Structures are given as C-alpha cells and as structure tokens.
C-alpha cells in the first residue's frame, strides 16, 4: 500500500482530563494488561512481573521468564489471551543465548487467576547482537495470528535482510510456530521488514499499526502489510545523532510512513481507545512517548488522520505503555514506575 506523507499541524485546545495515580512501583513499567475486570498484570524491565489488584491497591509477584536485563532489554511486554477455554499470559523479553548473545524471545504460560504455570519459551529470534538496544518487543494477537516486533538491535544493515529477524514485524501462530502464508520462504516468521525499533503496536478495523523510534528525528507511524519493506536504514526522515543524513527520504519499493515526527517524540506503547468513559476519544490513537514526555493523541476520521496533539506534557513523565481498561478508561504506565488512569 502506498501512503502519502501527511504534514500535520498540532491542534491546540483546552484539555480537561486529569490523571489519577492508581499504583506506584520502583522501576520501568514496560508492559501491562488486564486479566479480569479488577486486576492488571504488569512487567518491570529489570526482570519482575506483578499482579495488581485495583480494589485492594496491592501488588504481588508472579512467575515470569528468566531474562537478561541489560541496556534497553529485560522483561518487556505482557499480553493476556483466552483460547479454547484456557487463559494464557505471553511475555516478550531479552534472553541470553548459549553464544552469550542477547535476543528478543517470547514465552507463554497458563494463567490460573492468581499465578502463571507451565511457563515455556515458545520463540527465540535470530536477531543476535553485541549491543543492548532496540529489542522492539510489543505483542498483539488478532484472531489466530500473533504479531511480535523486533528492533534492528543496533545492526541497522540487517533490517534490510529478510533472512534476519532484526528490524521486523513477525507473524506466528499463538503457540509460537510459523504462521502459514507468511511472505518469505527463507524466513517463515517475517511479516514485514525495514524497521528500526518498533515499540508500539495495535490493531484497528483489521489493520495492523506500529509506531517506531527513528534516530535523531524520523519517528514513524506505519500501517503494516504483508511483505512490505519499511525502508530502514535506506530511507528515513531522521539523521545521525551527530548530524549527517543516513539515507534518502523516499525510494521506490519502500513504504512511506503514515506520520513521521521530527524532532523525535520516541513513541512507545500505544492503543486505539475503545472505551466509553471519554466518548469524543473513541477510535483515536494514543501513543506513550519517552523523550517527548507526553501522550500523543491522533484523531482518526473515516480511517484518515485528521489532527494530533500532545497531552500531559506538564507531568514530566516518560510514558511507556497505553492500555484500554476493563472499566472503559485509558491507563498509562511510566518509566518512573507509575500507573495512571485518565479521568
């Protein structure tokens, strides 16, 4: 799909919603998901997972995979999923290999309502690197398809090789095996490639969206389609941290972003709002931003971007994840260990 680049002017308006602090921990709350109407499972990047009861306000430790918590790696995303009468928790995490490299991996365990059982690693990427950055790691499930993002791991040229998992969106069955019909026989997991560090992912109207971090500028929002090349590092609107250009802005056969951001906002977890607490937000996209220290609201109308605006810039927080609550509210996590509910 060819998508024209859209230049957007930030909309300004009086914003009346407020953040309610519902929980505080120590460390980066990287991922979170509801397991029932009143309980949230969340991960801390340093290698802990907890179950938070919103009624009692108490959190307790739960089982999780063994992680290699180095640099930007650690215990990362978590996703709750029901299938054939069973409940599961999925974890993405950084794992040390026998060769003492660190890779993005995926584990699944059975959820019994209070604890994770029979936890197993069901997939390990081949995105080996001596660096400790750009793990990607968001998880979403659409019907019988599980999507997992993997960053370029600091090995940017690998993002243009479909034999590598560096800089990809992967598609697999919910048991971790390759999904039939993926586009590349040489690498049966790769769904799309040419990504830098996609840390945001969600689904709207059957379409898969990702948000990824550029270098100095050039952060992107993309619609992901099977077999497409999203260009990194051949095309980018960003530059090297020390100034010079990296590649071209456009190239035939490579996809243009739906939106790009310069200067960087460092987009992380994201969600299309599906709740009913704030009706004017229904269907809009909310992205937690790290260096931007904001939540970016993107207003969609008839499937197209109408406007965008920053929210909660006055909180001085690096917003890491965004979650639709079981109560119809929007929940946000931060690198300072907070979970907020938007009122």
matplotlib code that plots the C-alpha trace (Angstrom):
import matplotlib.pyplot as plt

x = [0.0, 1.3, 0.6, 1.2, 3.2, 0.9, 2.1, 0.1, -0.3, -0.8, -4.2, -4.5, -7.4, -8.3, -7.8, -9.8, -8.9, -6.7, -4.5, -5.3, -2.4, -3.5, -0.2, 3.5, 6.4, 10.1, 11.4, 10.3, 6.8, 7.3, 4.1, 0.7, -2.6, -5.9, -6.5, -10.0, -12.2, -10.1, -6.6, -3.6, -0.5, 2.5, 6.2, 9.2, 12.1, 14.6, 13.1, 10.0, 6.3, 3.4, -0.3, -2.1, -5.5, -7.2, -9.6, -7.1, -4.4, -1.9, 0.6, 2.2, 5.0, 4.1, 6.2, 8.0, 10.7, 14.4, 15.6, 18.9, 18.2, 20.9, 20.6, 17.2, 16.5, 14.8, 11.2, 9.2, 5.7, 2.9, -0.4, -3.4, -5.2, -8.1, -8.1, -10.2, -11.4, -7.8, -6.2, -2.6, -0.1, 2.6, 5.8, 8.4, 11.9, 15.6, 17.3, 21.0, 21.9, 24.5, 26.8, 26.4, 24.4, 21.1, 18.0, 14.3, 12.2, 8.6, 7.3, 3.8, 2.3, -1.1, -3.0, -5.0, -6.3, -3.5, -0.3, 1.5, 2.0, 3.8, 5.8, 7.8, 9.8, 7.9, 10.1, 13.6, 14.6, 17.8, 18.4, 21.7, 23.8, 26.6, 24.6, 22.0, 19.5, 16.5, 14.6, 11.2, 9.1, 5.4, 2.9, -0.6, -3.0, -5.6, -7.8, -5.3, -2.3, 0.3, 2.5, 5.8, 8.0, 11.8, 14.2, 17.3, 19.3, 21.7, 22.7, 20.9, 22.0, 20.4, 17.0, 17.1, 17.7, 14.7, 16.8, 17.3, 14.7, 16.5, 14.1, 11.0, 7.3, 7.0, 3.8, 3.3, 0.6, -0.4, 1.8, 4.9, 5.1, 5.4, 2.1, 1.1, 1.2, 4.0, 5.8, 9.4, 10.3, 13.9, 12.5, 8.9, 8.3, 8.9, 5.8, 7.4, 10.9, 13.0, 12.0, 14.3, 12.8, 9.0, 7.8, 4.2, 1.6, -2.2, -5.0, -7.9, -10.5, -8.4, -5.3, -2.0, -0.4, 3.1, 5.0, 8.8, 11.6, 13.9, 17.4, 17.5, 14.1, 12.2, 10.0, 7.2, 3.6, 3.0, 0.3, 1.9, 1.1, 2.4, 5.8, 6.3, 9.7, 9.5, 12.9, 15.2, 18.1, 17.8, 15.1, 14.4, 13.4, 15.9, 19.6, 22.6, 22.9, 26.0, 24.3, 24.7, 21.9, 21.6, 19.7, 17.2, 13.6, 12.0, 12.9, 10.8, 9.6, 9.8, 6.9, 6.3, 5.1, 1.6, 3.1, 6.7, 7.9, 11.0, 12.1, 11.7, 9.0, 10.3, 6.9, 6.5, 3.3, 0.1, -3.6, -6.7, -9.2, -12.2, -13.7, -16.8, -15.6, -14.5, -16.8, -15.0, -11.8, -13.4, -11.4, -8.5, -4.9, -2.9, 0.9, 3.1, 6.2, 9.6, 11.8, 8.7, 7.4, 3.8, 0.9, 0.3, -3.4, -4.0, -7.6, -8.8, -11.8, -13.0, -9.7, -7.6, -5.5, -7.4, -5.2, -2.8, -1.9, 0.3, -1.3, 0.0, 3.3, 3.1, 3.7, 7.4, 6.9, 8.3, 5.1, 5.9, 2.7, -1.0, -3.8, -7.6, -9.0, -11.7, -13.7, -13.7, -10.9, -7.5, -4.4, -0.8, 2.4, 5.7, 9.4, 9.2, 7.1, 3.6, 0.3, -2.2, -5.9, -7.3, -10.3]
y = [0.0, 3.4, 6.1, 9.8, 11.5, 13.8, 17.1, 17.8, 21.0, 20.2, 21.2, 23.3, 23.3, 23.3, 19.8, 19.0, 15.3, 14.5, 11.7, 9.6, 7.7, 4.2, 2.5, 3.3, 0.8, 1.1, 0.7, 1.0, -0.4, -1.6, -3.6, -4.2, -5.9, -6.6, -10.3, -9.6, -6.5, -5.6, -6.9, -5.8, -7.8, -5.6, -6.1, -4.2, -4.0, -5.1, -8.6, -8.6, -9.3, -8.4, -8.7, -5.5, -5.7, -2.3, -2.9, -3.6, -1.4, -4.2, -5.9, -9.3, -11.0, -13.6, -16.1, -14.8, -15.9, -15.7, -12.5, -10.9, -7.4, -5.3, -1.9, -1.5, -5.2, -7.1, -8.2, -6.3, -6.7, -8.8, -9.9, -11.8, -14.1, -16.6, -19.6, -22.7, -22.2, -21.7, -18.4, -17.5, -14.9, -14.0, -12.3, -10.8, -10.5, -10.3, -13.7, -14.7, -17.4, -20.2, -18.0, -15.2, -13.0, -11.3, -11.8, -11.0, -14.0, -14.9, -17.1, -18.3, -19.7, -20.8, -18.3, -19.7, -16.4, -15.8, -17.3, -18.3, -22.1, -24.2, -21.2, -22.0, -20.1, -20.7, -18.5, -17.0, -14.6, -14.9, -11.1, -11.7, -8.6, -7.5, -4.3, -3.9, -1.8, -1.9, -5.0, -3.9, -6.5, -5.4, -8.3, -8.2, -11.1, -10.8, -13.9, -16.8, -14.6, -13.4, -10.4, -9.6, -6.6, -7.0, -3.9, -3.8, -4.5, -1.7, -3.7, -1.5, -3.1, -6.4, -4.7, -5.0, -8.7, -11.0, -13.8, -11.9, -11.1, -7.7, -4.8, -6.9, -7.5, -11.2, -13.2, -16.6, -18.9, -18.4, -21.5, -19.8, -21.7, -20.0, -18.7, -20.3, -17.8, -15.6, -14.0, -15.2, -18.9, -18.2, -16.9, -18.2, -15.8, -12.4, -10.5, -7.1, -5.7, -2.5, -1.3, 0.4, -0.1, -0.6, -0.4, 0.4, -1.8, -2.1, -3.2, -1.1, -2.3, -5.4, -3.3, -3.5, -0.3, 0.2, 3.1, 3.1, 5.2, 6.9, 8.1, 11.9, 12.6, 10.4, 8.6, 6.8, 5.6, 2.9, 0.6, -2.8, -5.0, -8.5, -8.5, -4.7, -3.1, 0.0, 1.3, 1.5, 2.4, 3.1, 5.7, 7.7, 11.3, 11.1, 11.9, 10.5, 11.7, 13.6, 15.4, 13.9, 12.3, 8.5, 7.7, 9.2, 10.2, 8.2, 5.2, 3.1, -0.1, 1.1, 2.3, 5.9, 6.4, 7.5, 10.1, 11.0, 13.1, 15.4, 16.3, 12.9, 12.1, 8.5, 6.6, 3.5, 1.6, 2.6, 1.8, 2.8, 3.9, 1.6, 2.6, 4.7, 7.0, 9.7, 9.5, 12.1, 9.9, 6.7, 5.3, 7.8, 6.5, 7.2, 6.8, 6.9, 9.0, 8.8, 11.7, 13.7, 13.2, 13.2, 11.1, 11.8, 11.7, 11.1, 11.9, 9.5, 10.3, 7.9, 6.0, 9.1, 11.2, 14.4, 16.0, 15.2, 16.9, 16.2, 15.5, 15.5, 17.3, 19.0, 15.7, 15.4, 11.7, 9.2, 7.4, 3.8, 2.0, 2.7, 0.3, 0.1, -0.7, -3.2, -0.3, 1.7, 4.0, 4.6, 3.5, 4.8, 3.5, 5.4, 4.8, 6.2, 3.1, 4.7, 3.5, 6.3, 6.2, 9.0, 10.7]
z = [0.0, -0.9, 1.7, 1.1, 3.8, 5.8, 7.3, 10.4, 12.5, 16.1, 17.3, 20.4, 22.8, 26.4, 27.8, 30.9, 31.5, 34.6, 35.6, 38.7, 40.2, 40.8, 41.6, 42.2, 42.0, 41.6, 38.0, 34.4, 33.9, 30.4, 29.7, 31.2, 30.6, 32.3, 33.3, 34.7, 35.5, 38.6, 38.1, 36.0, 35.3, 34.6, 33.9, 35.2, 32.8, 35.5, 35.5, 37.7, 37.0, 39.3, 39.7, 40.8, 42.4, 41.8, 44.6, 47.4, 45.7, 46.5, 44.0, 44.4, 42.4, 39.8, 37.8, 34.7, 32.2, 33.2, 31.5, 30.6, 31.9, 30.1, 28.5, 26.9, 27.4, 30.3, 30.9, 28.3, 27.1, 28.5, 26.9, 28.3, 25.9, 26.1, 23.7, 23.7, 27.3, 28.6, 29.7, 28.9, 29.6, 26.9, 27.8, 25.5, 27.0, 26.3, 26.6, 26.7, 24.2, 24.6, 22.4, 25.1, 22.7, 23.7, 21.6, 21.8, 22.8, 23.6, 26.4, 27.2, 30.4, 31.6, 33.9, 36.7, 38.1, 40.5, 39.1, 35.8, 35.4, 32.8, 31.5, 28.4, 25.8, 22.6, 20.2, 20.2, 17.4, 15.4, 15.9, 17.7, 18.6, 20.8, 21.6, 24.3, 22.4, 20.1, 21.2, 19.9, 21.7, 21.5, 21.2, 19.8, 18.8, 16.0, 15.8, 15.4, 14.5, 17.0, 16.0, 17.7, 16.9, 16.9, 16.7, 14.5, 17.6, 16.6, 13.5, 11.0, 7.8, 9.0, 8.8, 5.0, 5.1, 5.2, 6.4, 9.6, 12.4, 13.0, 12.3, 11.6, 12.5, 12.9, 12.5, 14.1, 15.5, 19.1, 20.0, 18.6, 15.3, 11.9, 10.5, 7.1, 4.2, 5.5, 2.5, 2.8, 2.4, 3.7, 7.0, 7.7, 10.6, 8.9, 8.0, 7.2, 7.5, 7.3, 10.8, 13.3, 16.8, 16.8, 20.4, 19.7, 18.0, 17.9, 15.6, 14.2, 11.8, 11.0, 10.1, 12.0, 13.1, 14.5, 16.0, 15.8, 17.0, 14.5, 15.3, 15.7, 14.2, 11.8, 14.3, 12.4, 12.5, 9.9, 8.6, 8.3, 5.3, 4.4, 2.7, 2.7, 3.2, 5.5, 4.5, 7.4, 7.0, 3.3, 3.8, 6.9, 7.9, 10.7, 10.9, 12.7, 16.3, 15.3, 12.4, 8.9, 6.9, 7.0, 3.8, 1.4, 2.4, -0.4, -2.5, -4.9, -3.4, 0.2, 2.2, 3.4, 7.0, 7.7, 10.0, 10.9, 13.7, 13.8, 16.4, 18.0, 20.5, 21.0, 20.6, 22.7, 23.7, 22.0, 21.9, 19.9, 22.5, 22.6, 25.9, 26.6, 29.5, 27.1, 24.1, 22.0, 22.1, 20.8, 17.9, 18.4, 18.8, 21.9, 22.0, 25.0, 24.3, 26.1, 25.1, 24.2, 27.8, 26.6, 25.3, 21.7, 20.7, 17.0, 15.8, 13.1, 11.0, 8.2, 8.5, 7.9, 10.3, 11.0, 13.6, 16.5, 19.8, 22.8, 26.2, 29.8, 29.0, 32.4, 34.2, 33.3, 32.8, 30.2, 29.2, 28.3, 27.7, 27.0, 27.8, 27.3, 30.8, 31.5, 33.1, 29.8, 31.0, 29.5, 31.5, 31.2, 32.6, 33.0, 33.3, 36.9, 38.0, 37.9, 36.5, 35.8, 34.9, 32.8, 34.4]

ax = plt.figure().add_subplot(projection="3d")
ax.plot(x, y, z, "-o")
ax.set_aspect("equal")
plt.show()
